[in-house]
């Protein structure tokens, strides 16, 4: 067995759904990236504007790099649908419902690197999982793990897009997937993801991240433009809408065996009680979301998101209005509350046509 085949077999034994080797040629999308950044479509994600040389020339990540192993984990099955939650529950994106994928994937990749270092002491290895400025989706495309879809996500023809990507850069000379074996673009004339996006942030093969619900609930640290509030619906952390409508995530015609998720991502919860979140202390937050990707969002951010979702629920269900307005009035005037949820409560009250409380709560 060749070295490349041996390493790919080890990845399979480690439980990765997909594994392949990508070439390290320069990216053809360098100009697109520079234009995208110049237009501010990355929002507050300032790190995306750093190390653009590595993002477009991945071989620069480590001295002497010759190969890049790309792996994928399945975190949800094709055909999975969520029941409609109660109006006072906020939805969590599927990838964030279980254990933190950074730790789950890197633990296995580090074990693989340790094995390979022992066998190849002259070689170097660097594992990454959202921790290096490399274009994971483009590398997955080169490795024939996926194609990059119109919603900018990586899609595998049998497993769909419920995938998490990671990899290992190495000085070993592995055999990359040849260009003629790369997956064709199966999006065709379909525009379901574009049509379904509530904030209209998707254009074919590009995304205005500053309007994306996932960005707004996870990466945006400040007040959210009230014009986007209603479109955010009941999402409190992330968004799955463009994946839910994708036909490549519908039930597999050959059976769901091809898209069985890794047990490590078994969901702890799919929603959070919005009123409960508004009462959380920092200790409550840690107890509720420890060990999940949701720790990315601070307590004031989660409260901000919960306020927006509650205001949307009250807009849709008038019976909730009195309770929601009363809670938001108390929160907006609380001297002990962080400025971000207080300001968001004022925004929500204005959107509901309710005046803020004249006095702080006693």
N, C-alpha and C positions, 0 to 999 in steps of 0.2 A: 504494500500500500504506500502511495506517495505521501510525503509530508503534509501536503494540502489536504488530501483525503483523510489522513489520520486526524488532523485538527478538526475538520468538519464533523467527523464521527464522534469526537470527544464533545463537541458542542451539542450534538444530538443527545448524547448520554447525560449531559448536564441539564437537559430539559428545555433547551431553546427550540422554539417552533421552527425557526429558519436560520440558516447560517450559510455564508458564502464569502468569497474574497473579491474585493473591489480594487481596480487599478487606481493609481495615484496621479493620473494626469491632471493638468490644470482644469479648473471649471470653465465651461463655456458660458456660465451665467454671471460672470464678474460685472459686466456692464449693467445688467439687470439689478444686481444687488446694490451697486453704487447709486443707481437712480432711485431705487426703492428707499434707501436710507435718506437720500437727499430730499425726498418728498415727505419725510417724517412718518412714514407708515409703520415704523417700529415703536412709535409712542415713547414711553418712558424706559423701554428696554435698551438702555445706553450700551450695555455690553455687546449688543449686536453690531454696533458701529466701531467696536474695537477689534483688532486682529483680523481685519478684512483680508490681509494678505494670506493668512492661514486658511480663512474660510474659502478662498478661491484657489489656493494652492495647498491642499491638505498634506502634501509631503513635507511641508515646513514644520509640522507639528513636533517632530522629533528628529534629531540629527541621524542621517543615514536611513530614514524610513524607506522601505521598499514595498511593503504590502499593508493592506488594511483588511482585517477580518471584521465582517458585519454580522450581527446576530439580531434576532427579533424574538420577543416574547408575545404570546397571545394573552390579552387580559380580559377579553369578553368574547363570547361565541357569536358567530353569525346567526342572525335570526332572533337575537335577544331583544325583547321589548320590555319597557317598564310600564307597570300599571300607573294610571293617573293618580298622583299623590293628592292628599287632602290639600285644600287651598292654603293652609297655614304651614305647609311643609316646603322647604326649599330643596331643590334638586342638586345633586352632586354628580359631576362627570364620572363616567364609569372607571376611568383609569385611576381616580383618586379615592375609590371606595375601599380598597384593600391596602395591603402593605406598600410602603414606599418603593417604587420600582428602581430608584437609584440604588438603594441598598440591596434589593433582591437580585438585580442583574450584576452589579459590580462584585458582589460576593463570589458569584460563580466565575466571573471573568478573572478576578484576582487569583482564584484557585487554579484556573487554566494557565494563567501566566506563570504562576509558581512552578507548575509541572514543566512547562516549556523551558523556563530558565534553568531548571536542574538538568534538562536534557541538552540544552543549547546554551552553555554558559557564555558564549561570545556574542549572543544576540541580545537585543533590547526589546522591551515590550512596554506599552502604555495602554491601559484600559480606560475607556471613557463611556460616560452615559449622561449626556447633557452637561458634562464637566470639561469639555474642550471645545475650542472654536472651530469645529469641523462640520461640514455639511452632511449630517447623517442621512437625510433623505436622498440626497444626490448619490452618496456612496451606496445606499441600498439599491438605487436604480442601476448603478454600474454593476453591482453584484448580482443583479437579476432577482433580487428579493421582492422588488415592488416596482411599480411605475408611480410617478408623481402625478396626482390627479388634479382636476380643475379646482378643488378646494385646497390644494397644496399639500394634502396628506399623502402618505405612502400607502398604496393598496396592493395586496397580493391577490391574484385571480381566484384562489380557492379560499384563502383565509380572511379576505376582506381588509378592513382598515383598523380593526381593533388591535393594533400592534404597537409595541414599544421597541425602540431601536437603541442599540449600543454597539460597542466594537473594541477592537484592539489594534493599535498601530504597532508595527514591528519591523525590525531590520531583517527578519527572515525573508527569503525570496520565495513567496508562495505564488501559486498559479491563479491569476485572477480569472473571473468569468469573462470569456471573450465577448466583444461588443455585439456580435451577431446572435448571442443568446439572451440579450437583454429583453425584458418583457415589453411588448407593444402597449401603447396607450389604449386602454379599453373604455375610456370615458365616452368616446364617440360624440354624438350630438346631444347627449344627456346634459341637462342643466338643473337637475333637481336640487343639488346643493346650493347653487346660486339663487334659485327661486325661493328656497326655504329659509335662507338666512334672514333673521328678523331685523338685523342692523344693516343689511345690504353691504357687508364688508368684503364679499367674495366677488372677484372678477375671474374669468378663465385663467387658471394657473398663476394667480397672484392674489394677495390678500392685504387689505388695509387693517393691520393688526390693531391699530389704535381704536377701531370700532368693533372689534371681535369681542363677544361676550366672555370668552375664556380669558382674553387679555384684561378686560375691564374688571372681572371678579378676582383675578389672581395677581396680575402684574401692575395694574394701575394703582398707585398708592394714595391718590388724592380724591377730591370731589369728582364725581362722574357727571358729565353733561346731562342735565335733566331731559334733553331731547331724546336720549337713549334709554331712559329708565323703563318706559313701557315695553320697549322691544326686548328688554332683558328677562321679562317674564318671571318665572319662579326659580331661575338658576342662581344658586348661592356660591357655587365654586365650579368654574368651567362651564362647558356647553358641549352637547353631543348632537345637536340638531342636524348639521350637515352630514354626519355619519349615519344618523338614524334613517335619513331619507335615501341614502345611497343604495342602489340596487345590488352592489357588490357586497353589502352586508345583510342582504336578505338570506333566508335559509338556504343552505348549500344544496344544490340538486343531487349531489352524491352523498349526502348525509353529513351530520355535524361532527363526525369524527375528525375531520380536517381542521376544525377550528375550536377544539377543546382548549379552554384557557388554562394557564398554569395555575395550580391550586394556591400558589402564594398570593394570588390576587383575589381570593375569595372575598366578596364584599362584606365589610363590617356593617355598613349602612348605606342606603342609597339617597336618603333625605335627612334633613335636620329640621327640628321644630323651630320655626322662625321666632316665635315669642320667647322660647327658651334661650336662643342665641342672644337676644337683646339683654337678657339677665346674666349672661355669663361673666365670670371673673376670668382672669388669666389662668387660674388653676383649673377652672371648668373647661376652658379651651384646650389646655394640654391633656386633660383626662379624656376629652371627647375625640380628639383627632391625633393624638400621639401615635407615631409610627406610620402615618399615612402622608401622602403628598400634600394634604391640606394644611400642613404646618407652614407652607409657603405664604399663606395669608395671615396677617396679623389680626389680633382681636378687633381693633377698630375697623379694619377692612371687612371682616366677616359681619360685624354689626351693620356697617354701611350696606352691604349686599342684602342682608336680611330686611333692612328697612325698605329698600327698593322693592324687594319681592312681596313684602306685606302690603305696601301701597298698591301694587299691581293686583294683589288678591282682593283688596278692598274695592278697587275700581270694578273688578269683575263680579264681586259678590257684595251687594249693598248691605247685607246683614252683618258683614264684618266691619263696616265703616266705623261705627261708634267705638268698638274695642280698639281698632287700629289707631284711630285718631287720638283717643285718650292716651294710649301707650306712647305714641310719637310726641305728643305734647309734653308728657312727663320727661321723656328722654331729652327733648330739645332744650329744656330749661334746667336740666340737672347739672349742678356745678361740679359733680364728681365724674361726669362723662367726658370722654375724649372729644376733641373739637370735630373730628371727621364724622362720627355718627350724629352728633348734634346738628351740624350743618346739613347733613343728608336728611335728617328728620324734618328740618325746616323746608327743604326742597319738596319732600314728599307731602307735607301738609299743604303746601301751596298748590301742588298738582291735584290734590283731592279737594281743593276749594275750601280748606279749613284754616282758620287763623291760628297761629301758635298761641300757646298759653301766655297770659300776660304776666304771670308770676312764676317763679321757680317753685317746684314741689317742696312741701315741708317735710 
